[in-house]
């Protein structure tokens, strides 16, 4: 889960666009992607009710998760693949305690105790040196993209 977060974070830092799209949360052991974390840690059969993540991840016992099917790299951009590869190089050798120590040092993480605290994308962008106007412009692009995605899915579903 931490490596997924770090890959999204690196993609945002490099390209101002995530791989997964968040949302993100600070938890006791560091930041996570909220949606896959919630899906994986639920006790019910989430493969039926949880959309894309439910189709991609096998219902395993957390923290051991598995892909439900072979990974299709063609679904990712070259930039996404490079971010994933860099995170693999930088962090895959770390033990879990080392990884937790590292993510606790990230400026966007805050200790939530035994709960969780959302990490707004704005906070990440600000840590990467963007100003308010740049952040607003990215927000407009994200909303525009989301609107286009909804339209595309509606057209596809009618076909």
Phi and psi in degrees as a GROMACS rama.xvg file:
@    title "Ramachandran Plot"
@    xaxis  label "Phi"
@    yaxis  label "Psi"
@TYPE xy
-65.8411  -40.1601  UNK-2
-65.7259  -35.0341  UNK-3
-63.3939  -43.7512  UNK-4
-62.2956  -46.3945  UNK-5
-62.9987  -35.0361  UNK-6
-67.1376  -43.0985  UNK-7
-62.0223  -43.9388  UNK-8
-60.8877  -45.1945  UNK-9
-64.5202  -40.1233  UNK-10
-62.2851  -41.2081  UNK-11
-64.1542  -43.3831  UNK-12
-63.1068  -42.088  UNK-13
-81.1412  -39.8194  UNK-14
-124.572  -0.320612  UNK-15
60.7092  26.728  UNK-16
-150.227  132.026  UNK-17
-79.4277  168.674  UNK-18
-81.2697  -48.8349  UNK-19
-95.2622  -31.8544  UNK-20
97.599  4.13364  UNK-21
72.0673  -162.942  UNK-22
-73.5209  166.091  UNK-23
-119.487  154.643  UNK-24
-146.047  144.937  UNK-25
-83.0844  129.016  UNK-26
-127.049  173.173  UNK-27
-51.8459  -42.062  UNK-28
-95.6689  14.716  UNK-29
119.189  -179.638  UNK-30
-72.9694  149.648  UNK-31
-140.763  163.879  UNK-32
-79.7836  116.696  UNK-33
-61.1535  -47.2332  UNK-34
-62.0716  -54.1501  UNK-35
-64.0802  -34.0042  UNK-36
-61.0484  -48.2148  UNK-37
-63.1668  -39.8876  UNK-38
-64.2054  -46.9809  UNK-39
-67.2543  -35.3764  UNK-40
-89.1368  -4.9688  UNK-41
-70.6209  153.528  UNK-42
-92.0308  -15.3565  UNK-43
-84.997  174.119  UNK-44
-76.8565  95.0796  UNK-45
-83.6504  -9.99519  UNK-46
-65.5245  -25.9823  UNK-47
-81.5058  -38.6725  UNK-48
-105.691  1.70876  UNK-49
-119.963  39.0411  UNK-50
50.8118  -136.731  UNK-51
-58.3554  -48.914  UNK-52
-60.8921  -38.4793  UNK-53
-63.95  -29.5162  UNK-54
-80.5294  -24.3478  UNK-55
-91.2138  -31.4872  UNK-56
-110.066  139.694  UNK-57
-82.6668  141.083  UNK-58
-71.1639  88.4999  UNK-59
-109.284  176.93  UNK-60
-87.249  119.897  UNK-61
-61.2228  139.961  UNK-62
-92.3377  4.88286  UNK-63
-85.5251  108.002  UNK-64
-116.007  156.447  UNK-65
-136.795  154.618  UNK-66
-72.9719  142.04  UNK-67
-76.8985  -23.3274  UNK-68
-151.958  172.599  UNK-69
-58.6643  138.966  UNK-70
-73.6703  133.171  UNK-71
-105.379  97.4207  UNK-72
-63.7046  -22.5925  UNK-73
-66.0015  -15.389  UNK-74
-77.0805  -9.53912  UNK-75
-109.717  149.452  UNK-76
-76.1683  166.047  UNK-77
-60.0912  -39.4028  UNK-78
-62.0738  -41.6946  UNK-79
-60.996  -47.3999  UNK-80
-61.2198  -40.7496  UNK-81
-64.2007  -39.9568  UNK-82
-64.099  -44.464  UNK-83
-62.0622  -43.821  UNK-84
-63.5422  -41.1475  UNK-85
-64.8827  -41.5279  UNK-86
-63.9485  -40.4225  UNK-87
-58.7276  -46.5268  UNK-88
-63.4194  -45.4129  UNK-89
-76.8513  -30.6212  UNK-90
-127.378  -18.6591  UNK-91
-63.5929  -23.1242  UNK-92
-78.336  -13.1684  UNK-93
-75.0829  147.211  UNK-94
-75.2352  166.158  UNK-95
-58.531  -46.7093  UNK-96
-61.1985  -37.5774  UNK-97
-64.5278  -41.8109  UNK-98
-65.2887  -41.6909  UNK-99
-61.7579  -44.8115  UNK-100
-58.3679  -42.1996  UNK-101
-64.2249  -50.1387  UNK-102
-67.9498  -25.1506  UNK-103
-68.0585  -19.6917  UNK-104
-86.4215  -7.7773  UNK-105
-69.6496  138.457  UNK-106
-64.937  -24.0303  UNK-107
-82.1981  -15.4368  UNK-108
-77.4325  137.289  UNK-109
-133.016  143.044  UNK-110
-70.4068  115.338  UNK-111
-93.1706  5.47838  UNK-112
70.3017  -132.803  UNK-113
-93.7461  13.5749  UNK-114
-112.342  -152.114  UNK-115
-143.504  154.905  UNK-116
-131.422  128.073  UNK-117
-59.5686  145.543  UNK-118
-108.468  103.895  UNK-119
-68.0649  140.181  UNK-120
-53.2867  -33.9699  UNK-121
-56.1076  -39.8607  UNK-122
-63.8504  -43.7951  UNK-123
-60.3484  -49.0678  UNK-124
-61.411  -38.5196  UNK-125
-64.5772  -39.717  UNK-126
-64.7723  -24.8905  UNK-127
-89.7657  7.67712  UNK-128
92.9899  10.5557  UNK-129
-82.8612  147.25  UNK-130
-92.6646  175.286  UNK-131
-59.5294  -41.3516  UNK-132
-65.5573  -41.4255  UNK-133
-63.6009  -39.754  UNK-134
-66.2862  -41.4256  UNK-135
-61.7608  -41.4239  UNK-136
-63.2707  -41.8673  UNK-137
-62.8064  -40.9168  UNK-138
-59.2452  -41.2109  UNK-139
-64.3349  -40.9889  UNK-140
-63.3123  -41.8268  UNK-141
-63.2351  -44.9411  UNK-142
-62.7889  -40.9626  UNK-143
-62.9859  -44.4807  UNK-144
-62.3948  -43.9547  UNK-145
-61.7903  -40.3612  UNK-146
-63.499  -44.0402  UNK-147
-63.4264  -38.223  UNK-148
-64.0455  -42.5035  UNK-149
-62.2604  -44.6165  UNK-150
-62.0453  -45.4555  UNK-151
-59.6901  -46.9154  UNK-152
-63.5041  -38.9531  UNK-153
-63.3726  -43.5779  UNK-154
-65.0973  -42.9048  UNK-155
-63.2312  -41.7575  UNK-156
-68.9037  -25.7328  UNK-157
-78.7614  -23.8632  UNK-158
